Amino acid sequence: MNKFYFVLSTIFITSCSSQPIVPDANKVKVSRESPSSDCRDLGVVYGRTLKTIGNLEEEALSDLKENASKKGANFLYLQEYGALGSSVKGIAYSCP
């Protein structure tokens, strides 16, 4: 009987592992406009870069999207960039 449960649980775990646990950061929509009212607020997120040369805003935004996706967000309300563009703040949302 124990072998049966072991095989069954192995099949279940294997079949579930093909689904990504964290959404892809590239699929997080970024906007300066508030999301629709049916979206769920997941909290404030921050992004930053330690680089000093290059497109700092783009690097910080990429980090922000990654952090939002780790919370399960698919929408990001962009709030503000830091003075030098090396940091950014937003609110993560899960929208249907």
C-alpha positions in Angstrom: 0.0 0.0 0.0 2.9 2.4 0.8 4.4 1.9 -2.7 1.0 2.9 -4.2 1.0 6.2 -2.3 4.7 6.8 -3.1 4.0 6.3 -6.8 0.9 8.4 -6.7 2.6 11.3 -4.9 5.6 11.1 -7.3 3.3 11.4 -10.3 1.4 14.3 -8.7 4.6 16.2 -7.9 6.1 15.6 -11.3 3.0 16.8 -13.1 2.8 20.0 -11.0 6.5 20.9 -11.6 5.9 21.9 -15.2 3.9 24.9 -14.1 6.0 28.0 -13.2 5.5 29.0 -9.6 6.4 32.6 -10.1 5.0 34.6 -13.1 7.4 35.8 -15.7 8.6 39.3 -15.0 8.4 40.1 -18.7 4.6 39.6 -18.5 4.1 42.2 -15.8 2.3 45.1 -17.3 3.6 48.5 -16.1 1.5 51.7 -16.0 1.4 55.1 -14.5 -2.4 54.8 -14.3 -4.2 53.0 -11.5 -5.4 49.5 -12.2 -9.1 48.6 -12.4 -11.0 48.1 -9.2 -11.1 44.3 -9.6 -7.3 44.0 -9.1 -5.9 42.9 -5.8 -3.3 45.0 -4.1 -0.2 42.9 -3.3 1.8 45.7 -1.7 4.6 48.2 -2.4 7.7 46.9 -4.3 11.0 48.5 -5.0 13.6 48.1 -7.8 17.2 49.3 -8.0 20.4 48.9 -9.8 23.9 49.2 -8.5 25.3 50.2 -11.8 26.6 53.8 -12.2 26.8 53.9 -16.0 24.1 53.0 -18.6 20.4 53.1 -18.6 19.8 53.1 -14.9 16.0 53.6 -15.1 15.7 50.6 -17.3 17.8 48.4 -15.0 15.8 49.6 -11.9 12.5 49.0 -13.7 13.6 45.4 -14.7 14.5 44.8 -11.0 11.1 46.2 -10.0 9.2 43.9 -12.4 11.2 40.9 -11.1 10.3 41.8 -7.5 6.6 42.3 -8.4 6.5 39.0 -10.2 7.8 37.2 -7.1 4.8 38.5 -5.3 2.5 37.0 -8.0 1.8 40.3 -9.7 0.8 40.8 -13.3 0.2 44.5 -13.1 2.5 47.2 -11.7 1.5 50.7 -10.8 4.6 52.8 -11.3 4.9 55.5 -8.7 8.3 57.2 -8.7 11.9 57.0 -9.6 14.7 58.0 -7.3 16.7 61.2 -8.0 19.4 59.5 -10.1 17.1 56.9 -11.7 18.9 54.0 -10.0 15.8 53.2 -7.9 12.1 53.0 -8.5 8.9 52.4 -6.4 5.6 50.9 -7.4 2.6 48.9 -6.2 2.1 45.3 -7.3 -1.3 44.1 -8.3 -2.9 40.8 -9.3 -5.5 41.4 -12.0 -7.9 39.0 -13.6 
